Amino acid sequence: MSVLSFTSRRGGPIPEAAIHDFKRLEEAVASLVDRYGRAQREIVSLRAQLVERDQRIRSKDGEIGDLNQQRQEVAKRLDDLIDELMRLDDELAARARDESATAG
């Protein structure tokens, strides 16, 4: 079939090769529209994942802040306990010196 019944604007028949080219163009456009739709859905999905990830990051940042505060409190308590132990050690050393001085 060399010529189909399609006609051009001028009224003449459109060659089969041109019709084939138009069909290929139509298929390419349909494929692009399909790919565009899939890309748009992917973008929506990725944005939702990004929002979720940002929320998790903010949550973890809050947890890290809380844990750092607890760590600082524990470090201060340990420093206070070490100071108390050193004070007690100094007291015991002073008593031992006093007892050895009075005994001797």
PyMOL commands that set and color helices and strands:
alter all, ss='L'
color gray80, all
select helices_A, chain A and resi 16-103
alter helices_A, ss='H'
color red, helices_A
select strands_A, chain A and resi 3-7+13-15
alter strands_A, ss='S'
color yellow, strands_A
deselect
rebuild
show_as cartoon
